[in-house]
Amino acid sequence: MSDDRLEGVTVRPMTEDDWPAVRAIFEAGIASGDATFETTPPTWEQFDAAHRPDLRLVATVDGKVAGWVAAVPYSARAVYRGVAEESIYVDPSLQGRGVGRALLETMIAASERAGVWTLQAGVLPENGASVTLHRALGFREVGTRERIGWHRGRWRDVIVFERRSALADRPDGGEALAP
Ligand SMILES: CC(C)(COP(=O)(O)OP(=O)(O)OC[C@H]1O[C@@H](n2cnc3c(N)ncnc32)[C@H](O)[C@@H]1OP(=O)(O)O)[C@@H](O)C(=O)NCCC(=O)NCCS
């Protein structure tokens, strides 16, 4: 991490009022070409319907939204209820200064408290910042799905990362998290 790490990064739950800023940061991520296969951001209603209400966070710097992270359920099947997939985006003007790390650290803690036993992410191999961030915070590479996406006229690989909750693997973990 460079000496440019920002002081005063606050991470808090996302609200609907944050949506214009969240959407703009998502659009910048789409434009980067190595963040997502999405081509346009969703509406608030689509975003709201897809993402877990308890796992949506924004980072703010001087009161302004600097980045966000949110998770969708991996599956509607009960056996997978503790599996969620996160997406993380930081304002391009503030990338590389610790905002992503602050967001993902807080998301990991929030997800564990919420009973998530496996937090996962799909990352394009060209996305060095995201690969480094996920490795640094204890995600392991499950593997690379080769040529899984046809994106902007070429085949793209996706690295699947997952992070196992420490709470889940306590001796009583499975029982504690079971319904
Ligand atoms: C990926 C992203 C969320 C990371 O957030 P960030 O605020 O830029 O990252 P941070 O400053 O917190 O750095 C996180 C780690 O990655 C490293 N890193 C940052 N930028 C990097 C880069 N360009 N290449 C390699 N490593 C990098 C940092 O050194 C840091 O590691 P450390 O804390 O162990 O020193 C952010 O760059 C981003 O929004 N990118 C565009 C959207 C996107 O790609 N989202 C991810 C989709 S999977």
The ligand as a MOL file (V3000), in Angstrom:
LIG
                    3D

  0  0  0     0  0            999 V3000
M  V30 BEGIN CTAB
M  V30 COUNTS 48 50 0 0 0
M  V30 BEGIN ATOM
M  V30 1 C -10.7390 -3.4030 -7.2230 0
M  V30 2 C -11.0150 -2.2110 -6.3200 0
M  V30 3 C -12.3740 -2.3690 -5.6540 0
M  V30 4 C -9.9270 -2.1660 -5.2020 0
M  V30 5 O -10.2000 -1.0580 -4.3700 0
M  V30 6 P -9.0420 0.0160 -4.0700 0
M  V30 7 O -9.5730 1.0030 -3.1220 0
M  V30 8 O -8.5170 0.5090 -5.3730 0
M  V30 9 O -7.9450 -0.9220 -3.3830 0
M  V30 10 P -7.0700 -0.6300 -2.0810 0
M  V30 11 O -6.3970 0.6970 -2.2190 0
M  V30 12 O -7.8820 -0.8640 -0.8630 0
M  V30 13 O -5.9750 -1.7600 -2.2360 0
M  V30 14 C -6.2670 -3.1030 -1.9470 0
M  V30 15 C -5.0250 -3.9290 -2.1660 0
M  V30 16 O -4.7850 -4.0490 -3.5720 0
M  V30 17 C -3.5040 -3.5290 -3.9120 0
M  V30 18 N -3.6750 -2.7830 -5.1460 0
M  V30 19 C -4.3520 -1.6150 -5.2930 0
M  V30 20 N -4.3410 -1.2580 -6.5830 0
M  V30 21 C -3.6440 -2.2120 -7.2380 0
M  V30 22 C -3.3190 -2.4030 -8.6060 0
M  V30 23 N -3.7040 -1.5310 -9.5460 0
M  V30 24 N -2.6240 -3.5200 -8.9320 0
M  V30 25 C -2.2640 -4.4110 -7.9950 0
M  V30 26 N -2.5490 -4.2850 -6.6880 0
M  V30 27 C -3.2250 -3.1980 -6.3240 0
M  V30 28 C -3.1030 -2.6590 -2.7620 0
M  V30 29 O -1.6880 -2.6230 -2.6090 0
M  V30 30 C -3.7830 -3.2890 -1.5880 0
M  V30 31 O -3.0570 -4.3440 -1.0230 0
M  V30 32 P -2.4930 -4.2100 0.4860 0
M  V30 33 O -3.5770 -3.5460 1.3030 0
M  V30 34 O -2.2110 -5.6200 0.8740 0
M  V30 35 O -1.2950 -3.3480 0.3570 0
M  V30 36 C -10.9440 -0.8670 -7.0890 0
M  V30 37 O -9.6880 -0.7260 -7.6810 0
M  V30 38 C -12.0380 -0.7190 -8.1460 0
M  V30 39 O -13.1320 -0.2540 -7.8310 0
M  V30 40 N -11.7670 -1.0780 -9.4100 0
M  V30 41 C -12.7720 -0.9050 -10.4860 0
M  V30 42 C -13.9850 -1.7640 -10.2410 0
M  V30 43 C -13.5980 -3.1980 -10.0350 0
M  V30 44 O -12.7380 -3.7030 -10.7230 0
M  V30 45 N -14.2400 -3.8600 -9.0660 0
M  V30 46 C -13.9490 -5.2350 -8.7230 0
M  V30 47 C -14.7970 -6.1690 -9.5080 0
M  V30 48 S -14.3550 -7.8800 -9.1160 0
M  V30 END ATOM
M  V30 BEGIN BOND
M  V30 1 1 1 2
M  V30 2 1 2 3
M  V30 3 1 2 4
M  V30 4 1 2 36
M  V30 5 1 4 5
M  V30 6 1 5 6
M  V30 7 2 6 7
M  V30 8 1 6 8
M  V30 9 1 6 9
M  V30 10 1 9 10
M  V30 11 2 10 11
M  V30 12 1 10 12
M  V30 13 1 10 13
M  V30 14 1 13 14
M  V30 15 1 14 15
M  V30 16 1 15 16
M  V30 17 1 15 30
M  V30 18 1 16 17
M  V30 19 1 17 18
M  V30 20 1 17 28
M  V30 21 1 18 19
M  V30 22 1 18 27
M  V30 23 2 19 20
M  V30 24 1 20 21
M  V30 25 1 21 22
M  V30 26 2 21 27
M  V30 27 1 22 23
M  V30 28 2 22 24
M  V30 29 1 24 25
M  V30 30 2 25 26
M  V30 31 1 26 27
M  V30 32 1 28 29
M  V30 33 1 28 30
M  V30 34 1 30 31
M  V30 35 1 31 32
M  V30 36 2 32 33
M  V30 37 1 32 34
M  V30 38 1 32 35
M  V30 39 1 36 37
M  V30 40 1 36 38
M  V30 41 2 38 39
M  V30 42 1 38 40
M  V30 43 1 40 41
M  V30 44 1 41 42
M  V30 45 1 42 43
M  V30 46 2 43 44
M  V30 47 1 43 45
M  V30 48 1 45 46
M  V30 49 1 46 47
M  V30 50 1 47 48
M  V30 END BOND
M  V30 END CTAB
M  END
